[in-house]
Amino acid sequence: MVIQVLVVDDSEIVRRGLSEVIESSGDLHVVAQAWDGRSAVAEARRCTPDVALVDIQMPGMDGLAATRELRALPCPPRVVILTTFGDDAYVDEAVRAGAVGFLLKDTPPEDLVRAVRQVAGGKATLDPAVTGRVLQTLAERVPALTAAEKAALGALTDREREVLRLVGRGLSNLDIGAALHITEGTVKGQVSRLMAKLGADNRVQLARLVYRAGLEP
């Protein structure tokens, strides 16, 4: 199965570079390119990509607004934000908008391809080498845990806390299962329960909570 990718960036050089990397993989295909948020939404409606790589800072409709509109489509792509460390202040809003991962624009080609595959498959939405550092920086800028969040974290079992820390490291369900000597299906169920208990919509939000709570991932 070929994974359809939408590349969104206002820089033609960046779009070309990302597209060349994606097309060289064999199982990924750039179905469309867009130069701002509005054109990204239009292309996503037309092509229904599996994954959208979206820059944050663009003229007109920026990547944050685009992410919200992309996620509201009838067949929404999974959105990965293209970022620089100077964009850390936007990450919190991007998570709330529905982004499921982050990549630096200078991410090595093999890491970019792996991340797109992982996101498309829903097995892991975090790149340990990128998202962890971005979320850690973000955690220093956001408010402390609420009383409800502290209570929810305090009510977790030891195993749930282990799973949560490994999610914070960006591990897939398969890798978490191998680390804890349990099945991938068991991990999937535990991650779903963690999301319900902690009020998270996705794994990125779980990982963000790990860093906000000061839990060593």
C-alpha positions in Angstrom: 0.0 0.0 0.0 1.4 3.4 -1.0 1.1 6.1 1.6 -0.2 9.4 0.1 1.5 12.5 1.5 0.6 16.2 1.3 3.6 18.6 1.7 2.7 22.1 2.9 5.4 24.8 3.2 5.7 28.3 1.8 9.3 27.7 0.7 9.5 26.0 -2.7 13.0 24.7 -1.8 11.7 23.0 1.3 8.8 21.5 -0.5 11.0 20.1 -3.2 13.5 18.7 -0.7 10.8 17.0 1.3 9.1 15.7 -1.8 12.3 14.2 -3.2 13.0 12.4 0.1 9.5 11.0 0.3 9.4 9.9 -3.4 12.7 8.1 -3.0 11.3 5.8 -0.4 9.3 3.5 -2.7 6.2 3.2 -0.6 5.5 6.9 0.0 4.0 9.2 -2.7 3.6 13.0 -2.7 0.1 13.4 -3.9 0.1 17.2 -3.7 2.0 20.2 -2.5 0.7 23.4 -1.0 2.2 26.8 -0.2 -0.1 27.9 2.6 -2.9 26.7 4.8 -5.7 27.6 2.5 -4.3 25.8 -0.4 -3.4 22.8 1.9 -7.1 22.4 2.8 -8.1 22.6 -0.8 -5.6 20.0 -1.9 -6.5 17.7 1.0 -10.2 17.9 -0.1 -9.2 17.0 -3.6 -6.6 14.3 -2.9 -7.5 12.9 0.6 -3.9 12.2 1.6 -3.0 9.9 4.5 -0.5 12.2 6.0 0.1 16.0 5.8 3.4 17.5 6.6 2.6 21.1 7.6 4.8 24.1 8.3 3.8 26.3 11.2 4.7 29.8 9.9 3.1 30.5 6.6 1.5 33.6 5.1 -2.3 33.9 5.2 -3.7 30.8 6.9 -0.8 29.5 9.1 -0.1 25.9 10.0 -2.1 26.0 13.2 -5.3 27.1 11.5 -4.6 24.7 8.7 -4.2 21.8 11.1 -7.6 22.5 12.7 -9.3 22.7 9.3 -7.5 19.6 8.0 -8.6 17.6 11.0 -12.2 18.7 10.5 -12.4 17.3 6.9 -14.6 14.2 6.3 -11.5 12.2 5.6 -8.8 14.0 7.6 -5.1 13.3 7.1 -2.9 12.7 10.1 -1.0 16.0 10.6 2.7 16.2 11.3 4.1 19.7 12.1 7.3 20.8 10.4 9.1 22.9 13.0 12.2 24.7 14.1 13.2 25.1 17.8 12.2 28.7 17.3 8.6 27.5 16.9 8.3 25.8 20.3 5.8 28.3 21.6 3.3 27.1 19.0 3.6 23.4 19.8 1.0 23.5 22.5 -1.6 25.0 20.2 -0.7 22.6 17.5 -1.3 19.6 19.8 -4.7 21.0 20.7 -5.4 21.5 17.0 -4.9 17.8 16.4 -1.3 17.4 15.3 0.0 14.0 16.1 3.8 14.5 15.6 6.6 16.9 15.0 9.6 16.9 12.7 12.5 19.4 12.4 13.0 20.7 8.9 16.5 19.3 8.9 15.4 15.9 10.0 17.6 13.2 8.3 15.9 11.6 5.3 15.7 8.2 6.8 14.1 9.6 10.0 11.6 11.6 7.9 10.5 8.5 6.0 10.3 6.4 9.1 8.2 9.0 10.9 5.7 9.3 8.0 5.3 5.5 7.9 4.7 5.4 11.6 2.2 8.1 11.6 0.3 6.6 8.6 0.2 3.3 10.4 -0.9 4.8 13.7 1.7 2.7 15.5 3.7 5.6 16.9 3.2 9.3 16.4 6.3 10.5 18.2 9.9 10.7 17.0 12.0 10.3 20.2 14.8 12.4 18.8 12.6 15.3 17.9 9.3 15.4 19.7 10.8 14.7 23.1 13.1 17.7 22.9 10.3 20.0 21.6 7.9 18.9 24.3 10.5 19.2 27.0 11.2 22.8 26.0 7.4 23.4 25.8 6.9 22.0 29.3 9.0 24.8 30.7 6.6 27.4 29.3 3.2 26.0 30.2 1.3 26.2 33.5 1.8 23.7 36.2 -0.4 20.6 36.4 -3.9 21.2 37.5 -5.3 19.5 40.6 -7.4 17.2 38.4 -4.3 16.2 36.4 -2.3 15.6 39.6 -5.1 13.4 40.9 -5.4 11.5 37.6 -1.7 10.8 37.6 -1.7 9.8 41.2 -4.4 7.2 40.6 -2.4 5.4 37.9 -1.1 1.9 38.6 2.7 1.2 38.6 2.3 -0.5 35.2 0.3 2.4 33.8 3.0 4.8 34.8 5.6 2.6 33.1 3.6 2.6 29.9 3.2 6.3 30.2 6.9 7.0 30.5 7.6 4.8 27.5 5.0 6.7 25.5 6.9 9.8 26.5 10.0 8.4 25.0 8.2 8.0 21.6 8.1 4.2 21.6 5.6 2.3 19.5 3.1 -0.2 21.1 5.3 -3.0 19.8 8.5 -1.6 21.3 6.7 -0.9 24.6 5.5 -4.5 24.7 9.0 -5.8 24.1 10.4 -3.6 26.9 7.7 -4.7 29.4 7.4 -8.3 28.1 3.7 -8.0 27.3 1.8 -8.2 24.0 1.3 -5.4 21.6 -2.4 -5.8 22.0 -2.1 -5.4 25.8 -0.1 -2.2 25.3 -2.7 -0.8 22.9 -5.4 -1.4 25.5 -3.4 0.3 28.3 -2.6 3.3 26.1 -6.3 3.7 25.4 -7.1 3.5 29.1 -4.4 6.1 29.8 -5.9 8.5 27.3 -9.3 8.1 28.9 -8.0 8.5 32.5 -5.8 11.5 31.6 -8.1 13.2 29.2 -5.8 12.9 26.3 -6.9 12.7 22.6 -3.6 11.2 21.3 -0.1 10.0 22.2 1.4 13.4 21.7 -0.8 14.8 24.5 0.2 11.9 26.7 3.9 12.6 26.0 3.4 16.2 26.7 1.9 15.3 30.1 4.9 13.2 30.9 7.2 16.3 30.5 4.8 18.7 32.2 4.6 16.3 35.2 8.4 16.0 35.3 8.3 12.2 34.9 11.6 10.9 33.6 10.7 9.3 30.2 
